[in-house]
Amino acid sequence: MNTQALEALGAQQQALLQALLARPGSADADSCKERLAGFIDASNPQTARGLAAYRANGHAMAERALRSAYPVVSQLIGADNFALLARDLWHQHPPQRGDLTQWGDALPSFLQHNAQLADVPYLSDVAHTEWALHTATGAADMAPDPGSFARLAQEAPEGLALTLAPGTAVVCSAYPVASLIGAHLHAKPRMDEAAQRLRDGQGEHALVWRQGHRARLQGIQPSASALLQALLAGADLPQALNAALAEADCANAFDFSAWLSAAVTDALVIGVHSLPPKVLLQQPNP
């Protein structure tokens, strides 16, 4: 096949893909239909049925992919509403890669700005947490380095940081997102307890990480949340500890030794590493 033929085939495939992803009845759909008419007779009944079948298959794939990543959001709004939501997201934020497991990250923001879901304002934070769980499941493996923990006793803490498990993320929410997800997926806490926390306006800091091959989720104290967020942002141990202590109070004192012991046991912290030295920019001479 010569270059001209390859270019024509590529243009035809692109026009077909755009026609399938455009929202039916929209101006984009009309424009895509016009471009597609240069390659096929879209008015032909058989062609129209074929396009409709492809479009329906795309909607079904979108629903399956999104439900896999957001099972609790699906339960909260119901199967029929979730199917419509998946279809809307498919057209407004179509996949950019062939792997549909990587599609759907736009849903939290999409929910947050959806006026029809204003009566469930916590839905976006639930989706944000579920996407973190989904991402942690597919995060690249990282070998633990238990021998590196000796560095905590042998070296100055400046420039040292804790190595966190693959997929570690912290979601700070004004709603009890960890409780809501735990209640729906594992019945822990009970559904009525999660609902009461929601009615009481109880916010939660949700920690996500991967332990072995399993994505984990738990609610954590603000001090632990601050420490982990600092580490994720590239802080060394003294900086992270300062962030944790700034969030601690008399009722919720932060015991780093106890926290670290539990974090190592849960495979949240899998080693200690050195941060790259910071490059100091030379100031111009006055």
C-alpha positions as CSV (number, residue, x, y, z in Angstrom):
1,M,0.0,0.0,0.0
2,N,1.5,3.3,-1.0
3,T,1.7,6.5,1.1
4,Q,-1.3,8.1,-0.4
5,A,-3.5,5.1,0.2
6,L,-2.3,4.8,3.8
7,E,-3.1,8.5,4.4
8,A,-6.6,8.0,3.0
9,L,-7.1,4.9,5.2
10,G,-6.0,6.8,8.3
11,A,-8.3,9.7,7.5
12,Q,-11.2,7.3,7.1
13,Q,-10.5,5.6,10.4
14,Q,-10.2,8.9,12.1
15,A,-13.5,10.2,10.7
16,L,-15.2,6.9,11.8
17,L,-13.8,7.1,15.3
18,Q,-14.8,10.7,15.7
19,A,-18.3,9.9,14.5
20,L,-18.7,7.1,17.0
21,L,-17.4,9.2,19.9
22,A,-19.4,12.4,19.2
23,R,-22.5,12.9,21.2
24,P,-25.6,12.0,19.1
25,G,-27.5,15.1,18.1
26,S,-24.7,17.5,18.9
27,A,-23.1,19.9,16.5
28,D,-19.9,17.8,16.7
29,A,-21.9,14.8,15.6
30,D,-23.3,16.6,12.6
31,S,-19.8,17.8,11.6
32,C,-18.4,14.3,12.0
33,K,-21.2,12.9,9.9
34,E,-20.3,15.3,7.1
35,R,-16.7,14.3,7.2
36,L,-17.6,10.6,7.2
37,A,-19.9,11.1,4.2
38,G,-16.8,11.6,2.2
39,F,-15.9,8.0,2.7
40,I,-19.1,6.0,3.2
41,D,-22.8,6.5,2.6
42,A,-24.0,7.1,6.1
43,S,-27.6,7.3,4.9
44,N,-27.6,3.7,3.7
45,P,-29.8,1.7,6.1
46,Q,-27.3,-1.1,6.5
47,T,-24.4,1.4,7.1
48,A,-26.6,3.3,9.6
49,R,-27.4,0.1,11.5
50,G,-23.7,-0.7,11.5
51,L,-22.8,2.7,13.0
52,A,-25.5,2.3,15.6
53,A,-24.2,-1.1,16.6
54,Y,-20.7,0.2,17.0
55,R,-21.9,3.2,19.0
56,A,-24.0,0.9,21.3
57,N,-21.0,-1.4,21.8
58,G,-18.9,1.7,22.7
59,H,-21.5,2.6,25.3
60,A,-21.5,-0.9,26.8
61,M,-17.7,-0.9,27.0
62,A,-17.7,2.5,28.7
63,E,-20.2,1.3,31.3
64,R,-18.3,-1.9,32.1
65,A,-14.9,0.0,32.3
66,L,-16.3,2.7,34.5
67,R,-18.3,0.3,36.8
68,S,-15.1,-1.6,37.4
69,A,-13.3,1.5,38.6
70,Y,-16.2,3.1,40.4
71,P,-18.4,0.3,42.0
72,V,-19.5,2.4,44.9
73,V,-20.5,5.4,42.8
74,S,-22.5,3.0,40.7
75,Q,-24.3,1.7,43.8
76,L,-24.9,5.2,45.2
77,I,-26.7,6.5,42.1
78,G,-28.2,3.3,40.7
79,A,-27.4,1.1,37.7
80,D,-29.6,3.0,35.2
81,N,-28.2,6.4,36.2
82,F,-24.7,5.1,36.1
83,A,-25.2,3.8,32.6
84,L,-26.3,7.3,31.5
85,L,-23.3,8.8,33.3
86,A,-20.9,6.5,31.6
87,R,-22.3,7.3,28.2
88,D,-22.0,11.1,28.9
89,L,-18.4,10.7,30.1
90,W,-17.6,8.6,27.0
91,H,-18.7,11.4,24.7
92,Q,-17.4,14.4,26.7
93,H,-14.1,12.8,27.8
94,P,-13.4,10.0,25.2
95,P,-10.6,7.6,25.8
96,Q,-7.1,8.7,24.6
97,R,-5.6,5.2,24.9
98,G,-6.5,1.8,23.7
99,D,-6.5,0.4,27.2
100,L,-9.9,1.2,28.8
101,T,-8.6,0.5,32.3
102,Q,-6.8,3.8,32.0
103,W,-10.0,5.7,31.1
104,G,-12.3,7.3,33.6
105,D,-10.0,9.6,35.6
106,A,-12.2,12.6,34.6
107,L,-15.2,11.3,36.4
108,P,-14.6,13.0,39.8
109,S,-14.4,16.5,38.2
110,F,-17.3,15.6,35.9
111,L,-19.5,14.7,39.0
112,Q,-18.4,17.8,40.9
113,H,-19.7,20.1,38.1
114,N,-22.9,18.1,37.3
115,A,-25.8,20.3,38.4
116,Q,-28.1,17.3,38.4
117,L,-26.1,15.7,41.2
118,A,-25.9,18.8,43.5
119,D,-27.9,16.9,46.1
120,V,-25.1,14.3,46.6
121,P,-22.1,16.6,46.9
122,Y,-20.0,13.8,48.4
123,L,-20.1,11.8,45.2
124,S,-17.1,13.5,43.7
125,D,-14.9,12.8,46.7
126,V,-16.0,9.1,46.7
127,A,-15.1,8.9,43.0
128,H,-11.7,10.5,43.7
129,T,-11.0,7.9,46.3
130,E,-12.2,5.0,44.1
131,W,-10.0,6.2,41.3
132,A,-7.0,6.2,43.7
133,L,-7.9,2.6,44.6
134,H,-8.2,1.7,40.9
135,T,-4.8,3.4,40.2
136,A,-3.1,1.6,43.1
137,T,-4.3,-1.8,41.8
138,G,-2.4,-1.2,38.5
139,A,0.6,0.6,40.0
140,A,4.1,-0.7,39.1
141,D,5.6,-3.2,41.5
142,M,8.3,-2.0,43.9
143,A,10.5,-4.3,45.9
144,P,10.6,-3.7,49.6
145,D,14.0,-2.8,51.1
146,P,13.9,-3.9,54.8
147,G,17.6,-3.5,55.2
148,S,17.4,0.3,54.5
149,F,15.5,0.9,57.8
150,A,18.8,0.7,59.6
151,R,19.6,4.1,58.1
152,L,17.1,5.7,60.4
153,A,19.4,4.9,63.4
154,Q,22.7,5.4,61.6
155,E,22.3,8.6,59.6
156,A,21.0,12.1,60.1
157,P,17.4,12.4,59.1
158,E,17.9,15.4,56.8
159,G,17.8,14.2,53.2
160,L,16.2,10.9,54.1
161,A,12.6,9.9,53.2
162,L,10.3,7.0,53.7
163,T,9.7,4.8,50.6
164,L,5.9,4.4,50.3
165,A,4.1,1.5,48.7
166,P,3.0,1.6,45.1
167,G,-0.2,3.6,44.5
168,T,-0.1,5.5,47.8
169,A,-2.4,8.4,47.8
170,V,-4.3,10.6,50.4
171,V,-7.7,12.0,49.8
172,C,-8.8,14.8,52.2
173,S,-12.6,15.1,52.2
174,A,-15.3,17.0,54.1
175,Y,-17.3,13.8,53.8
176,P,-16.7,10.3,55.3
177,V,-15.4,8.8,52.0
178,A,-13.5,5.9,53.6
179,S,-16.5,4.9,55.6
180,L,-18.9,5.1,52.7
181,I,-16.6,3.0,50.5
182,G,-15.9,0.5,53.2
183,A,-19.5,0.1,54.1
184,H,-20.5,-0.6,50.4
185,L,-17.7,-2.9,49.5
186,H,-16.8,-4.7,52.8
187,A,-19.7,-3.9,55.3
188,K,-17.0,-2.2,57.5
189,P,-18.3,0.0,59.1
190,R,-21.9,-0.9,59.0
191,M,-24.0,1.0,56.5
192,D,-26.0,2.8,59.2
193,E,-22.8,3.9,60.8
194,A,-21.4,5.4,57.6
195,A,-24.8,7.1,57.0
196,Q,-24.7,8.6,60.4
197,R,-21.2,10.0,59.9
198,L,-22.5,11.5,56.6
199,R,-25.4,13.1,58.4
200,D,-23.1,14.4,61.1
201,G,-20.9,16.1,58.6
202,Q,-17.9,14.1,59.6
203,G,-15.0,14.5,57.2
204,E,-12.3,11.9,56.7
205,H,-8.7,11.6,55.5
206,A,-8.6,8.5,53.3
207,L,-5.4,6.6,52.8
208,V,-5.0,4.4,49.7
209,W,-2.0,2.1,49.1
210,R,-1.3,-1.4,47.8
211,Q,-0.3,-4.2,50.1
212,G,1.0,-7.0,48.0
213,H,-1.5,-7.3,45.1
214,R,-4.4,-5.8,47.0
215,A,-5.4,-2.1,47.1
216,R,-6.1,-1.0,50.7
217,L,-8.2,1.9,52.1
218,Q,-8.5,3.2,55.6
219,G,-9.3,6.5,57.3
220,I,-6.4,8.2,59.1
221,Q,-5.8,11.0,61.5
222,P,-5.0,14.5,60.1
223,S,-1.4,14.3,61.5
224,A,-0.7,11.1,59.7
225,S,-2.4,12.5,56.6
226,A,-0.1,15.6,56.7
227,L,3.0,13.5,57.1
228,L,2.1,11.3,54.1
229,Q,1.2,14.2,51.9
230,A,4.5,15.8,52.7
231,L,6.4,12.7,51.8
232,L,4.4,12.3,48.6
233,A,5.3,15.9,47.8
234,G,9.0,15.1,48.1
235,A,9.7,16.3,51.7
236,D,12.4,14.7,53.8
237,L,11.7,13.2,57.3
238,P,12.2,16.4,59.4
239,Q,9.9,18.3,57.0
240,A,7.3,15.6,57.0
241,L,7.4,15.3,60.8
242,N,7.0,19.0,61.2
243,A,3.9,18.8,59.0
244,A,2.5,16.0,61.1
245,L,3.2,17.8,64.4
246,A,1.5,21.0,63.1
247,E,-1.7,19.0,62.8
248,A,-1.5,17.2,66.1
249,D,-3.1,18.4,69.3
250,C,-3.6,17.2,72.9
251,A,-6.5,14.9,71.9
252,N,-4.6,13.5,68.9
253,A,-0.9,13.4,69.7
254,F,1.3,12.0,67.0
255,D,3.6,9.1,68.0
256,F,5.9,8.7,65.0
257,S,7.5,5.4,66.3
258,A,4.1,3.8,66.8
259,W,2.9,5.1,63.4
260,L,6.0,3.8,61.6
261,S,5.8,0.4,63.2
262,A,2.2,0.0,62.0
263,A,3.0,1.4,58.6
264,V,5.8,-1.1,58.1
265,T,3.6,-4.0,59.3
266,D,0.9,-3.0,56.8
267,A,3.5,-2.6,54.0
268,L,2.6,1.0,53.6
269,V,6.3,2.0,54.2
270,I,8.6,-0.4,52.5
271,G,12.0,1.3,52.9
272,V,14.1,4.4,53.4
273,H,15.8,6.3,50.6
274,S,17.9,9.4,50.1
275,L,16.4,12.4,48.4
276,P,18.4,13.9,45.5
277,P,20.3,17.0,46.7
278,K,18.5,20.2,46.0
279,V,20.1,22.4,43.4
280,L,20.7,25.9,44.8
281,L,20.3,28.6,42.1
282,Q,23.0,31.2,42.1
283,Q,21.8,34.7,42.9
284,P,22.9,37.3,40.4
285,N,25.5,39.8,41.7
286,P,24.0,43.1,42.7
